[in-house]
């Protein structure tokens, strides 16, 4: 495996682990809030509106605009850095890191979490959702060559299609390579979800230190990459 392929695999695996970890921890800690899964929040809002016994849905309602703001902020931030020919990936990962740290700090301040409308709880949920909005924007704008890292339905579908084609002898030259590309994020996502559940039950919101450290490692690695000769300082 060449260096570029290895880097791609590490990035996609690390970011998929991070997405699952943050989403799972938020779901457990914040009354079923999906920080990275807008579709899931729509479903929960619909269920809550139809059942008056459900907990407050205010946080889930506000999570949608928070996610949109995260995506919009990332788009503007990345565009500004690209105009300067700077390190768009490194700086946008840093933006996600700042928001994720805010999620962790507010979550620790909110403990023990008792009400979905408490101030620190709301702040934690909205910062976590905004951070995953940035994550999704980075995936679309800067890492489109990788498999998606926060939504696994398409990845699993592609893996199954490729495996079936290989088993029936209809695979082409790129089938195995594509299957490997999509299977690693799926596996990492599953591990991240399990790890987050155990971490939250063991140490609460402090468990977010794991995705924080992943982002730090990715940022350091990105800033160590050489810039093209004609790029301005980033």
C-alpha positions as CSV (number, residue, x, y, z in Angstrom):
1,X,0.0,0.0,0.0
2,X,1.4,3.4,-1.0
3,X,1.6,6.3,1.5
4,X,-1.4,8.1,0.0
5,X,-3.6,5.1,0.3
6,X,-2.5,4.4,3.8
7,X,-3.2,8.0,4.8
8,X,-6.6,7.8,3.3
9,X,-7.4,4.7,5.2
10,X,-6.2,6.1,8.5
11,X,-8.2,9.4,8.0
12,X,-11.4,7.6,7.0
13,X,-11.1,5.1,9.9
14,X,-10.3,7.8,12.5
15,X,-13.1,10.1,11.4
16,X,-15.6,7.3,11.3
17,X,-14.7,6.2,14.8
18,X,-14.9,9.8,15.9
19,X,-18.4,10.4,14.4
20,X,-19.8,7.2,15.9
21,X,-18.3,8.0,19.3
22,X,-19.6,11.5,19.5
23,X,-23.1,10.5,18.2
24,X,-23.4,7.6,20.6
25,X,-22.2,9.5,23.6
26,X,-24.6,12.4,22.8
27,X,-27.5,10.0,22.3
28,X,-26.9,8.3,25.7
29,X,-26.1,11.5,27.7
30,X,-28.6,13.9,26.1
31,X,-31.9,12.2,26.1
32,X,-31.6,10.6,22.7
33,X,-30.1,13.5,20.8
34,X,-28.2,12.5,17.6
35,X,-25.4,15.0,17.1
36,X,-24.4,13.7,13.7
37,X,-27.6,12.1,12.4
38,X,-30.2,14.8,11.3
39,X,-32.5,12.0,10.0
40,X,-32.6,10.4,13.4
41,X,-33.6,13.6,15.1
42,X,-36.5,14.1,12.7
43,X,-37.7,10.7,13.6
44,X,-37.5,11.3,17.3
45,X,-39.2,14.7,16.9
46,X,-42.1,13.1,15.0
47,X,-42.4,10.3,17.7
48,X,-42.4,12.9,20.5
49,X,-45.0,15.1,18.9
50,X,-47.3,12.2,18.6
51,X,-46.8,11.1,22.2
52,X,-47.3,13.7,24.9
53,X,-45.5,11.4,27.4
54,X,-42.2,11.9,25.6
55,X,-39.5,14.2,27.1
56,X,-39.1,17.8,25.9
57,X,-38.1,18.0,22.2
58,X,-36.8,21.5,22.4
59,X,-33.1,20.3,22.2
60,X,-33.9,18.1,19.2
61,X,-35.6,21.0,17.4
62,X,-32.7,23.4,18.1
63,X,-30.1,20.7,17.0
64,X,-31.2,21.1,13.4
65,X,-30.3,24.8,13.1
66,X,-27.2,24.2,15.1
67,X,-26.1,21.5,12.6
68,X,-26.9,23.9,9.7
69,X,-24.9,26.7,11.3
70,X,-22.0,24.3,11.7
71,X,-22.1,23.3,8.0
72,X,-22.5,27.0,7.0
73,X,-19.6,28.2,9.2
74,X,-17.4,25.4,7.9
75,X,-18.2,26.3,4.3
76,X,-17.4,30.0,4.8
77,X,-14.3,29.1,6.8
78,X,-13.0,26.7,4.3
79,X,-13.7,29.0,1.4
80,X,-11.7,31.8,3.1
81,X,-8.7,29.6,3.7
82,X,-8.8,28.2,0.2
83,X,-8.7,31.8,-1.2
84,X,-5.4,32.2,0.7
85,X,-4.2,28.8,-0.5
86,X,-3.8,27.7,3.1
87,X,-4.3,24.4,4.9
88,X,-8.0,24.2,4.7
89,X,-8.2,20.7,6.1
90,X,-6.0,21.4,9.1
91,X,-7.8,24.6,10.0
92,X,-11.3,23.2,9.6
93,X,-10.4,20.2,11.8
94,X,-9.2,22.8,14.3
95,X,-12.6,24.5,14.1
96,X,-14.3,21.1,14.8
97,X,-11.9,20.6,17.7
98,X,-12.9,23.9,19.3
99,X,-16.6,23.0,19.1
100,X,-16.0,19.5,20.4
101,X,-14.1,20.8,23.4
102,X,-17.0,23.1,24.1
103,X,-19.3,20.1,24.0
104,X,-17.1,18.3,26.5
105,X,-16.7,21.2,28.9
106,X,-20.4,22.0,28.9
107,X,-21.3,18.4,29.3
108,X,-19.0,18.1,32.3
109,X,-20.5,21.3,33.8
110,X,-24.0,19.9,33.2
111,X,-23.4,16.6,35.1
112,X,-25.4,15.1,36.6
113,X,-27.7,15.5,33.5
114,X,-31.3,15.6,34.8
115,X,-33.2,17.9,32.4
116,X,-33.0,18.2,28.6
117,X,-33.8,22.0,28.9
118,X,-31.1,22.8,31.5
119,X,-28.7,25.5,30.3
120,X,-25.5,23.5,30.3
121,X,-27.3,20.5,28.7
122,X,-28.6,22.7,25.9
123,X,-25.2,24.3,25.3
124,X,-23.5,20.9,25.3
125,X,-26.0,19.4,22.8
126,X,-25.9,22.4,20.4
127,X,-22.1,22.6,20.4
128,X,-21.8,18.9,19.8
129,X,-24.3,19.1,16.9
130,X,-22.5,22.1,15.4
131,X,-19.2,20.2,15.7
132,X,-20.6,17.4,13.7
133,X,-22.0,19.8,11.2
134,X,-18.5,20.9,10.6
135,X,-17.5,17.3,10.4
136,X,-20.0,16.6,7.6
137,X,-19.0,19.7,5.7
138,X,-15.3,18.7,5.8
139,X,-16.3,15.3,4.5
140,X,-18.1,16.8,1.5
141,X,-15.8,19.6,0.7
142,X,-12.3,18.4,1.5
143,X,-12.5,14.6,1.9
144,X,-14.9,13.6,-0.9
145,X,-12.4,11.0,-2.1
146,X,-12.9,9.1,1.1
147,X,-16.0,7.0,2.0
148,X,-18.5,8.9,4.1
149,X,-17.6,8.9,7.8
150,X,-20.7,9.9,9.6
151,X,-23.5,8.0,7.7
152,X,-23.0,4.3,7.3
153,X,-26.1,3.2,5.4
154,X,-24.6,3.9,2.0
155,X,-21.3,2.4,3.0
156,X,-22.9,-0.9,4.1
157,X,-25.0,-1.0,1.0
158,X,-21.9,-0.6,-1.2
159,X,-19.9,-3.2,0.7
160,X,-22.7,-5.8,0.4
161,X,-23.1,-5.1,-3.3
162,X,-19.4,-5.5,-3.9
163,X,-19.2,-8.7,-1.8
164,X,-22.1,-10.2,-3.7
165,X,-20.5,-9.3,-7.0
166,X,-17.2,-10.9,-5.9
167,X,-19.0,-14.1,-4.8
168,X,-20.8,-14.4,-8.1
169,X,-17.7,-13.8,-10.1
170,X,-18.9,-10.5,-11.6
171,X,-16.4,-8.2,-9.9
172,X,-14.4,-5.8,-12.0
173,X,-10.8,-4.7,-11.4
174,X,-11.9,-1.9,-8.9
175,X,-14.4,-3.9,-6.9
176,X,-12.0,-5.2,-4.2
177,X,-10.3,-1.8,-3.8
178,X,-13.7,-0.1,-3.5
179,X,-14.9,-2.7,-1.0
180,X,-11.9,-2.1,1.2
181,X,-12.4,1.6,0.9
182,X,-15.9,1.4,2.3
183,X,-15.5,-1.5,4.8
184,X,-12.9,0.2,7.1
185,X,-15.1,3.2,8.0
186,X,-18.0,0.8,8.7
187,X,-15.8,-1.3,11.1
188,X,-14.4,1.8,12.7
189,X,-17.8,3.3,13.2
190,X,-19.0,0.2,15.0
191,X,-16.0,0.2,17.3
192,X,-16.5,3.9,18.0
193,X,-20.1,3.4,19.0
194,X,-19.3,0.6,21.4
195,X,-16.3,2.5,22.9
196,X,-18.4,5.6,23.5
197,X,-21.1,3.7,25.4
198,X,-18.6,2.1,27.7
199,X,-16.7,5.4,28.1
200,X,-19.8,7.4,29.1
201,X,-20.9,4.9,31.6
202,X,-17.4,4.8,33.1
203,X,-16.4,8.5,33.1
204,X,-19.3,10.6,31.7
205,X,-18.6,13.5,29.4
206,X,-14.9,13.2,30.1
207,X,-15.0,10.3,27.7
208,X,-15.0,12.8,24.9
209,X,-11.3,13.1,25.4
210,X,-10.9,10.2,23.0
211,X,-12.3,12.0,19.9
212,X,-10.5,15.2,21.0
213,X,-7.2,13.4,20.9
214,X,-8.1,11.9,17.5
215,X,-8.7,15.4,16.1
216,X,-5.4,16.6,17.7
217,X,-3.5,13.8,16.0
218,X,-5.2,14.5,12.6
219,X,-4.5,18.2,12.9
220,X,-0.8,17.6,13.7
221,X,-0.5,15.2,10.9
222,X,-2.1,17.6,8.4
223,X,0.1,20.5,9.4
224,X,3.2,18.3,9.0
225,X,2.3,17.7,5.3
226,X,4.2,19.9,2.9
227,X,2.3,22.7,1.2
228,X,2.5,23.0,-2.6
229,X,5.3,25.3,-3.7
230,X,2.9,27.9,-5.0
231,X,0.8,28.1,-1.9
232,X,0.7,31.0,0.5
233,X,1.2,30.7,4.1
234,X,-1.8,28.9,5.8
